[in-house]
Amino acid sequence: MKLEKFEVPGLAHYSYIISSQGAAAVVDPQRDVAPYMHYARRHGLTLRYVLETHIHADYASGALELARLSGAELWLSGHDEGEDYAYQFPHHEFRDGETLEFGEVSLRALHTPGHTPEHLSFLVYDRTRSQEQAVAILSGDFVLVGSLGRPDLLGEAAKRRLAGALYASVHEGLAGLQDGVEVHPAHGAGTLCGSGVGERDASTLGYERAGNPYFQSMPRETFISRILATVPPFPDYYRRMKRLNSDGPPAMGSFSGNRPLGLGEFRVAMEQAVVVDLRRPEAFGGAHIAGAFNIGAGQNLSMWAAWMLPADRDLVLVGEETTDMGEAVRALARVGLDRVRGSLEGGMRTWIEAGLPLAHTPQMAVGELHACQRHARAGVFVLDVRSNEEWKHGHIAGATHQMAGELAGHLGDLPRDRTLYVVCGSGYRSSVAISLLQREGFTDLVNVVGGMGAWNAQRLPVTIGTEPTPPAPSVAQCC
């Protein structure tokens, strides 16, 4: 038996191929399924089964398309009847206690509700070693390394019920399994599907029983209160993704956004589409198309595009000449953003050389911001758009905190008659936030390049705490 992990770093997503004697099953596949097909061909495997632990909320599933392309059987949870989200396409209903066998591998379904009502975990048995003792559990979003999956995906009315189910799944559902069972989750550090997830990509039940705070003995109501108090921010796109995955995402072969657009065609498309600038923050600040979102290409594109971009609008892309637009289109498709019309041929250089209008965002080094703070006669308005955890572990004194992904819902809390100095960890998220603010009519914005990473590298002072600082009074500033 062989277990192979596939990772999508920006989404902190893990999927798996389990293989034995030339047959294989894929668990929790990503939207772009080519890596599984290539792996199977390279290793002489037949993809026999495609499984999912649950209806995912943070990425678009590739399960339906992979089953269609490979001819594999689709085995999905049979515990979704009557729930808010249920699979709407044909599949084998995999139920608690049922076993799937291929080669020398057995996969037994274990119903582990809590993160979602229908959630399954898969106990993996290598029959060459033992038919009674599982060697691993593919835990999906149930057990994460050092944490558990969040139980609030279905809203306020259901979260206490699901948290109670999660308690039972941990303290009853796993009770008979040995400490040596390996734990392979669907997500790692950086996911918003749970809080406090460890940096390791796998664990064991013994390790979790010893160190995971939610495995410790406590009353049910204490467990519920604790886990609900620690859930991460709730991305609005999760509801859209749940519906997409329950209905079944369209095949990626049915659309193609990876095509170059000449300048004229690009400008026509812009009239109805949203422009997404894939360049680095410094390049975006130097010159960009007015109204463009800046979400840099790379591993963070999927998550921040899902947070920021409207799913009901066409998208057109612009980058450097060297930007891999094919990978950018795939990254957007991983979060269900399929309406990409194409990208500007030649990148931003084409726009600049045509003499077309440009917008700019001032950039400021951390030392300049600190000097501005020291010499200002009034408070400098610093907007920190990092996560709650990052803020809690150190921020600039006097800063106002609002996580970038939730910024659109709090625009009324920000002054429009002052300069906003926007800071994050490195300058990436602050540029994302600034591009949103510019689209919403904010005009006096400065991106703090290098962010808190550069601030800390310069050993500039920080404040430790959890409570956001209220905005400074609206008066004249020196910077």
Secondary structure per residue as TSV (DSSP state, phi and psi in degrees):
chain	resnum	aa	ss	phi	psi
A	1	M	-	360.0	139.1
A	2	K	E	-131.0	137.4
A	3	L	E	-117.8	117.2
A	4	E	E	-114.1	130.7
A	5	K	E	-100.7	139.8
A	6	F	E	-117.8	138.3
A	7	E	E	-124.8	138.6
A	8	V	E	-111.6	98.1
A	9	P	G	-58.2	-45.3
A	10	G	G	-63.2	-26.8
A	11	L	G	-98.5	0.2
A	12	A	T	48.5	42.3
A	13	H	E	-106.5	132.3
A	14	Y	E	-115.9	135.2
A	15	S	E	-129.1	168.9
A	16	Y	E	-141.5	147.2
A	17	I	E	-115.0	125.0
A	18	I	E	-107.2	128.1
A	19	S	E	-133.9	151.4
A	20	S	E	-161.9	129.6
A	21	Q	T	51.0	42.4
A	22	G	T	84.8	-4.6
A	23	A	E	-109.9	152.4
A	24	A	E	-147.9	154.7
A	25	A	E	-127.6	142.3
A	26	V	E	-109.3	134.8
A	27	V	E	-119.5	126.6
A	28	D	S	57.6	54.8
A	29	P	-	-70.5	148.9
A	30	Q	-	-72.9	169.2
A	31	R	S	-63.7	-45.5
A	32	D	-	-87.1	107.2
A	33	V	-	-92.7	0.3
A	34	A	H	-55.4	-38.1
A	35	P	H	-58.0	-33.8
A	36	Y	H	-73.0	-39.6
A	37	M	H	-65.0	-42.3
A	38	H	H	-64.5	-42.8
A	39	Y	H	-61.1	-44.4
A	40	A	H	-61.9	-44.2
A	41	R	H	-64.3	-42.4
A	42	R	H	-64.4	-32.2
A	43	H	T	-105.7	8.7
A	44	G	T	65.6	39.1
A	45	L	-	-105.0	149.2
A	46	T	E	-103.0	122.3
A	47	L	E	-76.6	108.6
A	48	R	E	-95.9	-32.5
A	49	Y	E	-141.0	146.6
A	50	V	E	-124.8	125.9
A	51	L	E	-124.7	154.2
A	52	E	-	-131.6	144.0
A	53	T	S	-76.6	-28.4
A	54	H	S	-172.2	176.0
A	55	I	-	-80.7	110.7
A	56	H	-	-76.0	152.6
A	57	A	S	-111.9	-20.3
A	58	D	S	-104.3	-8.6
A	59	Y	S	-152.1	157.6
A	60	A	-	-79.6	132.1
A	61	S	-	-78.8	144.9
A	62	G	-	-102.0	8.3
A	63	A	H	-60.7	-47.1
A	64	L	H	-64.7	-45.5
A	65	E	H	-68.1	-39.6
A	66	L	H	-63.8	-39.1
A	67	A	H	-64.2	-41.1
A	68	R	H	-65.2	-43.3
A	69	L	H	-72.6	-35.5
A	70	S	H	-96.3	-15.6
A	71	G	-	78.8	8.9
A	72	A	-	-71.8	155.5
A	73	E	E	-79.3	141.4
A	74	L	E	-100.0	114.2
A	75	W	E	-113.5	112.5
A	76	L	E	-128.4	164.3
A	77	S	E	-57.7	135.1
A	78	G	S	-95.6	12.9
A	79	H	-	-105.9	28.8
A	80	D	-	-103.7	4.3
A	81	E	T	-61.2	131.3
A	82	G	T	73.7	5.3
A	83	E	S	-87.1	166.2
A	84	D	S	-59.2	-36.3
A	85	Y	S	-124.4	124.2
A	86	A	-	-139.8	147.4
A	87	Y	-	-63.2	131.5
A	88	Q	-	-108.2	16.5
A	89	F	S	-135.7	158.9
A	90	P	-	-62.7	140.7
A	91	H	-	-168.3	163.3
A	92	H	E	-78.8	129.8
A	93	E	E	-84.8	104.8
A	94	F	E	-84.1	122.8
A	95	R	-	-120.3	159.9
A	96	D	T	-51.4	128.3
A	97	G	T	88.1	-12.9
A	98	E	-	-74.9	147.8
A	99	T	E	-121.3	136.6
A	100	L	E	-111.5	129.8
A	101	E	E	-124.5	139.3
A	102	F	E	-155.5	143.4
A	103	G	T	54.2	-130.1
A	104	E	T	-104.9	21.6
A	105	V	E	-109.8	140.6
A	106	S	E	-123.1	134.8
A	107	L	E	-117.0	118.3
A	108	R	E	-108.5	130.1
A	109	A	E	-76.1	133.0
A	110	L	E	-124.3	114.0
A	111	H	E	-71.9	117.0
A	112	T	-	-127.6	69.0
A	113	P	-	-68.9	159.4
A	114	G	S	146.5	-59.7
A	115	H	S	-64.7	-45.7
A	116	T	S	-138.9	160.9
A	117	P	T	-66.3	-33.0
A	118	E	T	-92.6	2.2
A	119	H	-	-57.0	131.5
A	120	L	E	-113.4	147.8
A	121	S	E	-113.6	155.5
A	122	F	E	-116.9	117.0
A	123	L	E	-81.9	127.4
A	124	V	E	-103.9	123.9
A	125	Y	E	-116.5	126.5
A	126	D	E	-97.5	105.3
A	127	R	T	-70.9	-11.9
A	128	T	T	-74.3	-17.0
A	129	R	T	-105.6	-47.3
A	130	S	-	-165.2	142.7
A	131	Q	S	-97.7	-6.5
A	132	E	S	-108.1	-30.1
A	133	Q	S	-108.3	123.2
A	134	A	-	-68.6	145.0
A	135	V	S	-95.1	-22.4
A	136	A	E	-156.4	162.4
A	137	I	E	-129.8	125.8
A	138	L	E	-88.0	102.7
A	139	S	E	-94.4	1.5
A	140	G	E	54.8	-129.3
A	141	D	T	-103.0	19.8
A	142	F	T	-82.0	-74.9
A	143	V	E	-96.5	118.2
A	144	L	E	-106.0	158.0
A	145	V	T	-63.0	113.8
A	146	G	T	80.6	3.4
A	147	S	E	-156.5	-169.8
A	148	L	E	-134.2	162.4
A	149	G	-	-68.6	145.3
A	150	R	-	-65.3	141.3
A	151	P	S	-102.0	16.4
A	152	D	-	-108.6	17.9
A	153	L	T	-67.8	-22.4
A	154	L	T	-98.9	10.6
A	155	G	-	97.7	-179.9
A	156	E	H	-61.1	-40.9
A	157	A	H	-66.1	-28.7
A	158	A	H	-103.9	-11.9
A	159	K	H	-67.9	-36.1
A	160	R	H	-69.7	-38.5
A	161	R	H	-62.1	-44.1
A	162	L	H	-69.8	-35.8
A	163	A	H	-63.1	-38.4
A	164	G	H	-65.2	-38.7
A	165	A	H	-65.2	-36.8
A	166	L	H	-63.4	-40.7
A	167	Y	H	-57.8	-46.5
A	168	A	H	-65.9	-38.3
A	169	S	I	-61.8	-39.3
A	170	V	I	-73.1	-52.5
A	171	H	I	-87.5	-14.0
A	172	E	I	-117.9	-46.3
A	173	G	I	-63.7	-33.1
A	174	L	T	-98.6	1.1
A	175	A	T	-58.9	-35.3
A	176	G	T	-88.4	3.1
A	177	L	S	-93.1	146.3
A	178	Q	-	-75.8	157.1
A	179	D	T	-62.3	-28.0
A	180	G	T	-77.0	-5.4
A	181	V	-	-64.2	124.8
A	182	E	E	-71.3	144.0
A	183	V	E	-112.3	120.0
A	184	H	E	-120.8	102.8
A	185	P	E	-86.8	172.6
A	186	A	S	-89.5	-6.6
A	187	H	B	-144.3	153.9
A	188	G	-	-122.9	-164.1
A	189	A	T	-57.8	136.2
A	190	G	T	104.7	-14.9
A	191	T	-	-71.0	152.3
A	192	L	S	-98.9	9.2
A	193	C	S	-82.5	-3.1
A	194	G	S	-168.9	162.2
A	195	S	S	-108.2	151.5
A	196	G	S	67.1	30.4
A	197	V	-	-73.3	133.4
A	198	G	-	-71.1	165.0
A	199	E	S	-76.8	-20.6
A	200	R	-	-70.6	149.0
A	201	D	S	-94.4	-3.6
A	202	A	-	-153.1	167.5
A	203	S	E	-152.7	-167.3
A	204	T	E	-133.8	160.3
A	205	L	H	-63.2	-34.5
A	206	G	H	-63.2	-42.1
A	207	Y	H	-63.8	-42.4
A	208	E	H	-68.1	-40.3
A	209	R	H	-63.1	-31.1
A	210	A	H	-82.6	-35.6
A	211	G	H	-122.3	-15.9
A	212	N	-	-77.6	121.5
A	213	P	G	-60.8	-26.4
A	214	Y	G	-84.8	-7.2
A	215	F	G	-89.0	-10.1
A	216	Q	S	-74.8	152.6
A	217	S	-	-66.6	126.8
A	218	M	-	-163.2	157.1
A	219	P	-	-62.7	152.0
A	220	R	H	-55.8	-44.6
A	221	E	H	-67.1	-32.6
A	222	T	H	-66.1	-43.3
A	223	F	H	-57.7	-48.9
A	224	I	H	-59.5	-46.6
A	225	S	H	-62.5	-42.2
A	226	R	H	-67.4	-45.1
A	227	I	H	-72.7	-33.5
A	228	L	H	-71.5	-24.1
A	229	A	H	-77.8	-12.4
A	230	T	T	-114.8	5.9
A	231	V	-	-64.3	141.6
A	232	P	-	-69.2	172.5
A	233	P	-	-54.0	148.1
A	234	F	-	-98.8	109.3
A	235	P	-	-69.2	134.1
A	236	D	T	-59.6	-30.7
A	237	Y	H	-71.3	-11.8
A	238	Y	H	-60.0	-40.5
A	239	R	H	-64.3	-41.7
A	240	R	H	-61.8	-42.7
A	241	M	H	-68.4	-37.5
A	242	K	H	-60.8	-43.9
A	243	R	H	-66.2	-42.2
A	244	L	H	-59.1	-44.6
A	245	N	H	-75.2	-28.8
A	246	S	H	-75.1	-33.4
A	247	D	H	-77.5	-30.9
A	248	G	-	104.2	109.4
A	249	P	-	-62.4	146.3
A	250	P	-	-60.7	152.9
A	251	A	-	-65.1	138.2
A	252	M	G	-64.7	-24.4
A	253	G	G	-69.1	-10.5
A	254	S	G	-88.1	-2.5
A	255	F	-	-143.4	158.3
A	256	S	-	-146.4	107.9
A	257	G	-	-100.7	-1.9
A	258	N	-	-90.3	68.4
A	259	R	-	-138.3	142.4
A	260	P	E	-75.4	143.1
A	261	L	E	-114.3	126.2
A	262	G	-	-61.3	162.6
A	263	L	H	-57.0	-43.0
A	264	G	H	-63.5	-46.1
A	265	E	H	-65.2	-37.2
A	266	F	H	-63.4	-43.4
A	267	R	H	-67.0	-35.6
A	268	V	H	-66.3	-44.5
A	269	A	H	-62.6	-35.3
A	270	M	H	-57.6	-26.6
A	271	E	T	-63.5	-28.0
A	272	Q	T	-116.9	-6.9
A	273	A	E	-113.8	164.7
A	274	V	E	-95.1	131.5
A	275	V	E	-87.1	129.8
A	276	V	E	-116.5	114.8
A	277	D	E	-92.9	117.7
A	278	L	-	-94.7	9.8
A	279	R	S	-84.5	172.3
A	280	R	-	-66.2	155.6
A	281	P	H	-56.0	-38.6
A	282	E	H	-65.2	-39.6
A	283	A	H	-68.1	-42.2
A	284	F	H	-60.8	-43.9
A	285	G	H	-62.0	-37.4
A	286	G	H	-66.0	-39.1
A	287	A	S	-170.2	128.6
A	288	H	B	-151.7	168.8
A	289	I	-	-77.5	129.3
A	290	A	T	-57.3	134.0
A	291	G	T	88.1	-1.7
A	292	A	-	-75.3	144.8
A	293	F	E	-80.9	136.9
A	294	N	E	-104.0	106.0
A	295	I	-	-131.7	101.6
A	296	G	-	-62.4	143.5
A	297	A	S	-62.8	153.4
A	298	G	S	126.8	-165.2
A	299	Q	T	-69.6	-18.1
A	300	N	T	-90.2	-4.6
A	301	L	H	-60.6	-46.5
A	302	S	H	-57.1	-52.7
A	303	M	H	-66.3	-44.8
A	304	W	H	-74.8	-29.0
A	305	A	H	-64.9	-41.7
A	306	A	H	-62.5	-40.6
A	307	W	H	-63.5	-43.0
A	308	M	H	-101.6	-33.7
A	309	L	S	-90.4	142.3
A	310	P	-	-72.0	132.7
A	311	A	T	-80.0	-13.6
A	312	D	T	-101.4	17.2
A	313	R	S	-124.1	149.5
A	314	D	E	-67.7	153.0
A	315	L	E	-123.6	141.7
A	316	V	E	-125.9	143.0
A	317	L	E	-110.7	148.6
A	318	V	E	-140.6	138.6
A	319	G	-	-150.3	-159.1
A	320	E	-	-81.4	167.8
A	321	E	T	-60.7	-28.1
A	322	T	T	-92.0	-1.3
A	323	T	-	-63.6	133.0
A	324	D	-	-80.2	94.5
A	325	M	H	-70.4	-29.6
A	326	G	H	-62.4	-43.5
A	327	E	H	-67.7	-36.4
A	328	A	H	-63.6	-41.6
A	329	V	H	-64.1	-40.7
A	330	R	H	-64.6	-40.4
A	331	A	H	-62.0	-38.8
A	332	L	H	-69.8	-39.4
A	333	A	H	-63.9	-29.2
A	334	R	T	-62.7	-19.7
A	335	V	T	-118.5	26.5
A	336	G	T	74.6	17.6
A	337	L	-	-95.9	85.9
A	338	D	-	-95.2	-12.6
A	339	R	-	-89.6	55.3
A	340	V	E	-91.9	121.0
A	341	R	E	-81.0	-29.1
A	342	G	E	150.0	-172.0
A	343	S	E	-131.9	154.0
A	344	L	E	-66.9	119.0
A	345	E	T	-63.9	128.7
A	346	G	T	86.9	-5.0
A	347	G	T	70.5	-163.0
A	348	M	H	-62.1	-25.9
A	349	R	H	-56.1	-39.1
A	350	T	H	-60.1	-44.1
A	351	W	H	-64.6	-44.9
A	352	I	H	-65.4	-45.3
A	353	E	H	-68.7	-19.0
A	354	A	T	-81.8	-3.6
A	355	G	T	72.3	25.2
A	356	L	-	-82.2	160.0
A	357	P	-	-59.4	145.9
A	358	L	-	-127.7	144.9
A	359	A	B	-108.6	160.0
A	360	H	-	-138.3	153.7
A	361	T	-	-128.5	117.7
A	362	P	-	-58.8	144.8
A	363	Q	E	-116.1	142.5
A	364	M	E	-135.4	134.0
A	365	A	-	-74.5	156.5
A	366	V	H	-64.2	-34.3
A	367	G	H	-64.1	-37.9
A	368	E	H	-65.2	-41.2
A	369	L	H	-63.4	-42.5
A	370	H	H	-62.9	-41.8
A	371	A	H	-64.2	-40.0
A	372	C	H	-60.9	-42.6
A	373	Q	H	-60.8	-42.9
A	374	R	H	-69.1	-32.3
A	375	H	H	-99.4	-8.0
A	376	A	-	-69.4	139.0
A	377	R	S	-78.7	-17.4
A	378	A	S	-133.5	167.2
A	379	G	-	-62.5	138.4
A	380	V	-	-88.4	131.0
A	381	F	E	-85.8	100.4
A	382	V	E	-98.7	124.2
A	383	L	E	-107.1	113.4
A	384	D	E	-96.9	118.2
A	385	V	-	-108.0	20.5
A	386	R	S	-77.7	-179.9
A	387	S	-	-73.1	166.7
A	388	N	H	-60.6	-41.0
A	389	E	H	-65.2	-43.4
A	390	E	H	-62.4	-43.5
A	391	W	H	-59.2	-45.7
A	392	K	H	-61.6	-31.6
A	393	H	T	-88.8	3.9
A	394	G	-	147.1	125.2
A	395	H	B	-146.1	169.6
A	396	I	-	-73.1	132.2
A	397	A	T	-57.6	134.0
A	398	G	T	84.4	-3.3
A	399	A	-	-70.4	155.6
A	400	T	E	-104.0	136.7
A	401	H	E	-109.0	129.9
A	402	Q	-	-152.6	112.9
A	403	M	-	-56.8	135.7
A	404	A	G	-56.0	-41.1
A	405	G	G	-65.4	-21.9
A	406	E	G	-105.5	7.5
A	407	L	G	-62.6	-37.6
A	408	A	G	-60.3	-27.7
A	409	G	G	-87.1	1.6
A	410	H	G	-131.0	25.7
A	411	L	G	-63.3	-31.3
A	412	G	G	-67.4	-14.2
A	413	D	G	-85.6	-6.4
A	414	L	S	-106.8	140.2
A	415	P	-	-74.8	143.0
A	416	R	S	-102.2	-3.4
A	417	D	S	-106.7	18.5
A	418	R	S	-136.8	160.2
A	419	T	-	-75.5	129.6
A	420	L	E	-104.1	119.3
A	421	Y	E	-96.7	111.0
A	422	V	E	-102.2	129.4
A	423	V	E	-132.2	145.8
A	424	C	-	-136.9	-145.6
A	425	G	S	-82.5	-34.1
A	426	S	S	-138.2	-16.3
A	427	G	S	114.5	-12.5
A	428	Y	H	-72.1	-57.1
A	429	R	H	-67.9	-32.8
A	430	S	H	-64.6	-35.5
A	431	S	H	-70.5	-37.8
A	432	V	H	-57.7	-47.7
A	433	A	H	-64.0	-42.3
A	434	I	H	-62.1	-40.7
A	435	S	H	-63.8	-35.4
A	436	L	H	-65.7	-47.1
A	437	L	H	-62.3	-38.8
A	438	Q	H	-62.0	-42.0
A	439	R	H	-63.9	-26.3
A	440	E	T	-94.1	12.2
A	441	G	T	95.4	2.2
A	442	F	-	-76.1	134.0
A	443	T	-	-116.8	-23.7
A	444	D	-	-106.9	84.6
A	445	L	E	-130.0	141.8
A	446	V	E	-131.6	130.8
A	447	N	E	-92.5	125.8
A	448	V	E	-86.5	102.2
A	449	V	T	-71.2	141.1
A	450	G	T	84.9	-21.9
A	451	G	H	56.6	-153.8
A	452	M	H	-68.0	-22.0
A	453	G	H	-61.2	-47.3
A	454	A	H	-68.8	-38.4
A	455	W	H	-58.2	-46.7
A	456	N	H	-69.2	-36.4
A	457	A	H	-61.8	-31.2
A	458	Q	T	-85.8	2.0
A	459	R	T	57.5	38.8
A	460	L	-	-81.9	155.2
A	461	P	-	-69.0	144.3
A	462	V	-	-129.2	159.3
A	463	T	B	-111.5	134.6
A	464	I	-	-101.3	131.9
A	465	G	-	167.4	174.1
A	466	T	S	-111.4	-19.4
A	467	E	S	-91.2	128.8
A	468	P	-	-61.7	145.5
A	469	T	-	-83.0	132.7
A	470	P	-	-64.5	153.2
A	471	P	-	-57.7	142.9
A	472	A	-	-69.7	157.1
A	473	P	-	-62.2	149.8
A	474	S	S	-81.6	93.7
A	475	V	-	-140.1	173.5
A	476	A	-	-62.2	149.4
A	477	Q	-	-123.1	165.1
A	478	C	-	-89.3	-17.2
A	479	C	-	-114.8	360.0
